[in-house]
Amino acid sequence: PHHQIRMTRRIKTLIFLLFVSLVLRLFLVFQVYSGDLNNHMTWAAQILDTTPQNAYYQEYPGVMMPTYPPISLLNFISSEFVYRQVMTVADYLNKNISIFPSKLIWLFEDQDFRPAFYKILNIVTDLGIGILIYRLTKSNLLSGLFLLNPAVWYLSSLWGQIDYVPIFFILLSYFYISPFYLGLALLTKQTTILFIPIYLIYSYYKKGLKKTLFDFFYVFLLFAFSYFLFTANPITTYIDRLNTGSGSVWINDNAFNPWVFVSQMRKTPDNQYRTPSVFLYTIFVFTLLIKLINIKKIKLYNMFWHSFLISAGAFFILTRMHERYFAPALPFLI
């Protein structure tokens, strides 16, 4: 009975944390947004107005071609679609039903209203990560360190960046040893490719070589189908957009890492520094993977710790880092 009472209290506290987190995020979504969302909105609007075919190689006036994989692109398109439906309904009510408050339309036409729809999945996955942290730790304190973290709010609810969406899928892939969730993560943002070796090692330990190879084949099929929707080659398109995704060629792009001492926080090209940084990071990753392989009994703890080090290591060792690129490491650290 005492154990059940404590469990009930913890669940109630978690629900309260989730509610407060949701309310705060819903308030923040209408305040401001990152300029990157202008790209997302342009891609989604043009694809909806024309066709998804060849979406990765169309010309988009004023912005670059889509750099995110299909799951993110579908998220942007669905966000734009929902926004348009809401505006259509609101406009109809405003013109045909006198009791409908006309001044509400002013809110709908505010420049921050449309980008808010592009932040919905960010908020859902934020809360999902908070729930997963609780499930794995049974600690509302640790869950709250993520859910109530101002940096997390800023990234997903103000900026509207999707960095935590693929991390949610990565956590699920570890938790269930699921190639489906791994595929969703890879098809949301290319940077999650860093976690493939860790997943494969864990899958091999838990499921054996045959099922691990099947997982790899399953992910490939998911890739092929997703890019087929946009009539794009899955391999060449993924690699091409991986190389151009960040849009940065600077030694340091506002990130507080050791490269600050070289760039002095100025926009300095990384021509002579990129290869050494990649070389050092490769050695770092191989060292971590060898250590993980040599663990006799791999647990989720080992998975999270090595994932944190690989993610944080990229931020501190590689050039071309934005300030927000440390964000994916936070849930693994917690």
Backbone hydrogen bonds, N-H to C=O, Kabsch-Sander energy under -0.5 kcal/mol:
donor,donor_aa,acceptor,acceptor_aa,energy
5,I,1,P,-2.3
6,R,2,H,-2.3
7,M,3,H,-2.3
8,T,4,Q,-2.4
9,R,5,I,-2.3
10,R,6,R,-2.3
11,I,7,M,-2.4
12,K,8,T,-2.4
13,T,9,R,-2.4
14,L,10,R,-2.5
15,I,11,I,-2.6
16,F,12,K,-2.2
17,L,13,T,-2.5
18,L,14,L,-2.7
19,F,15,I,-2.4
20,V,16,F,-2.7
21,S,17,L,-2.6
22,L,18,L,-2.5
23,V,19,F,-2.6
24,L,20,V,-2.5
25,R,21,S,-2.2
26,L,22,L,-2.6
27,F,23,V,-1.8
28,L,24,L,-1.9
29,V,25,R,-1.8
30,F,27,F,-0.7
31,Q,28,L,-2.0
32,V,28,L,-0.7
34,S,159,W,-2.3
37,L,34,S,-1.6
38,N,35,G,-1.5
39,N,35,G,-0.6
39,N,36,D,-0.9
40,H,36,D,-1.6
41,M,37,L,-2.9
42,T,38,N,-1.9
43,W,39,N,-2.7
44,A,40,H,-2.5
45,A,41,M,-2.5
46,Q,42,T,-2.2
47,I,43,W,-2.4
48,L,44,A,-2.4
49,D,45,A,-2.1
50,T,46,Q,-1.8
54,N,230,F,-0.9
55,A,52,P,-1.8
57,Y,54,N,-1.6
58,Q,55,A,-0.7
63,V,60,Y,-2.1
71,I,187,L,-1.5
72,S,69,P,-0.5
72,S,187,L,-1.1
73,L,69,P,-2.0
74,L,70,P,-3.0
75,N,71,I,-1.9
76,F,72,S,-2.5
77,I,73,L,-2.4
78,S,74,L,-2.7
79,S,75,N,-2.1
80,E,76,F,-2.3
81,F,77,I,-2.3
82,V,78,S,-2.4
83,Y,79,S,-2.2
84,R,80,E,-2.3
85,Q,81,F,-2.0
86,V,82,V,-2.4
87,M,83,Y,-2.4
88,T,84,R,-2.2
89,V,85,Q,-2.4
90,A,86,V,-2.7
91,D,87,M,-2.4
92,Y,88,T,-2.1
93,L,89,V,-2.8
94,N,90,A,-2.4
95,K,91,D,-1.7
96,N,92,Y,-2.0
97,I,93,L,-2.4
98,S,96,N,-0.6
100,F,97,I,-1.4
104,L,101,P,-1.3
105,I,102,S,-1.5
106,W,102,S,-0.5
106,W,103,K,-0.7
107,L,103,K,-0.8
108,F,104,L,-1.8
109,E,105,I,-1.9
110,D,107,L,-1.3
113,F,110,D,-1.8
114,R,110,D,-0.7
116,A,112,D,-0.8
117,F,113,F,-0.7
117,F,114,R,-1.3
118,Y,114,R,-0.5
118,Y,115,P,-1.0
119,K,116,A,-1.3
120,I,117,F,-0.9
123,I,119,K,-2.0
124,V,120,I,-2.2
125,T,121,L,-2.5
126,D,122,N,-2.1
127,L,123,I,-2.3
128,G,124,V,-2.1
129,I,125,T,-2.6
130,G,126,D,-2.0
131,I,127,L,-2.1
132,L,128,G,-2.4
133,I,129,I,-2.7
134,Y,130,G,-1.8
135,R,131,I,-2.6
136,L,132,L,-2.1
137,T,133,I,-1.7
138,K,134,Y,-3.5
143,S,139,S,-1.8
144,G,140,N,-2.8
145,L,141,L,-1.6
146,F,142,L,-0.9
146,F,143,S,-0.8
147,L,143,S,-2.8
148,L,144,G,-2.5
149,N,146,F,-1.5
152,V,149,N,-0.8
153,W,149,N,-1.9
154,Y,150,P,-2.7
155,L,151,A,-1.9
156,S,152,V,-2.3
157,S,153,W,-2.3
158,L,153,W,-1.4
159,W,154,Y,-3.0
160,G,155,L,-0.6
161,Q,155,L,-2.4
165,V,162,I,-1.7
167,I,163,D,-0.7
168,F,164,Y,-1.8
169,F,165,V,-1.4
170,I,166,P,-2.3
171,L,167,I,-2.6
172,L,168,F,-1.9
173,S,169,F,-2.3
174,Y,170,I,-2.1
175,F,171,L,-2.5
176,Y,172,L,-2.6
177,I,173,S,-0.9
178,S,173,S,-1.1
182,L,178,S,-1.6
183,G,179,P,-2.7
184,L,180,F,-2.1
185,A,181,Y,-2.2
186,L,182,L,-2.4
187,L,183,G,-2.1
188,T,185,A,-1.3
189,K,185,A,-2.0
192,T,189,K,-1.4
193,I,190,Q,-2.1
194,L,191,T,-1.6
195,F,192,T,-1.7
196,I,193,I,-1.3
199,Y,195,F,-2.3
200,L,196,I,-2.7
201,I,197,P,-2.3
202,Y,198,I,-2.2
203,S,199,Y,-3.0
204,Y,200,L,-2.6
205,Y,201,I,-2.1
206,K,202,Y,-2.3
207,K,203,S,-3.7
208,G,203,S,-0.7
208,G,204,Y,-1.2
211,K,207,K,-0.5
212,T,208,G,-1.5
213,L,209,L,-2.5
214,F,210,K,-1.9
215,D,211,K,-2.2
216,F,212,T,-2.0
217,F,213,L,-2.1
218,Y,214,F,-2.6
219,V,215,D,-2.3
220,F,216,F,-1.8
221,L,217,F,-2.2
222,L,218,Y,-2.1
223,F,219,V,-2.3
224,A,220,F,-2.7
225,F,221,L,-2.5
226,S,222,L,-2.3
227,Y,223,F,-2.5
228,F,224,A,-1.6
229,L,225,F,-1.1
230,F,227,Y,-1.1
231,T,228,F,-1.6
232,A,227,Y,-2.0
237,T,233,N,-2.0
238,Y,234,P,-1.4
239,I,235,I,-2.4
240,D,236,T,-2.4
241,R,237,T,-2.5
242,L,238,Y,-1.6
243,N,239,I,-1.8
244,T,240,D,-1.0
245,G,241,R,-1.3
251,I,268,T,-3.1
253,D,321,M,-2.0
254,N,252,N,-0.5
255,A,321,M,-0.7
257,N,255,A,-1.5
260,V,257,N,-2.4
261,F,258,P,-1.6
262,V,259,W,-1.0
263,S,259,W,-2.7
264,Q,260,V,-2.7
266,R,263,S,-1.6
268,T,266,R,-1.7
270,D,249,V,-2.2
273,Y,270,D,-1.5
274,R,270,D,-2.4
277,S,273,Y,-2.0
278,V,274,R,-2.3
279,F,275,T,-2.5
280,L,276,P,-2.6
281,Y,277,S,-2.3
282,T,278,V,-2.4
283,I,279,F,-2.0
284,F,280,L,-2.2
285,V,281,Y,-2.7
286,F,282,T,-2.6
287,T,283,I,-2.1
288,L,284,F,-1.9
289,L,285,V,-2.6
290,I,286,F,-2.3
291,K,287,T,-1.9
292,L,288,L,-2.3
293,I,289,L,-2.6
294,N,290,I,-1.7
295,I,292,L,-1.2
303,M,299,K,-1.7
304,F,300,L,-2.7
305,W,301,Y,-2.5
306,H,302,N,-2.3
307,S,303,M,-2.0
308,F,304,F,-2.4
309,L,305,W,-2.1
310,I,306,H,-2.4
311,S,307,S,-2.3
312,A,308,F,-3.2
313,G,309,L,-2.5
314,A,310,I,-1.5
315,F,311,S,-1.4
316,F,312,A,-2.1
317,I,313,G,-2.3
318,L,314,A,-1.6
320,R,250,W,-1.2
320,R,251,I,-0.7
321,M,251,I,-0.5
323,E,253,D,-0.7
325,Y,322,H,-1.4
326,F,323,E,-0.8
327,A,324,R,-1.5
329,A,326,F,-1.5
330,L,326,F,-0.6
330,L,327,A,-1.6
332,F,328,P,-0.6
333,L,329,A,-2.1
334,I,330,L,-2.5
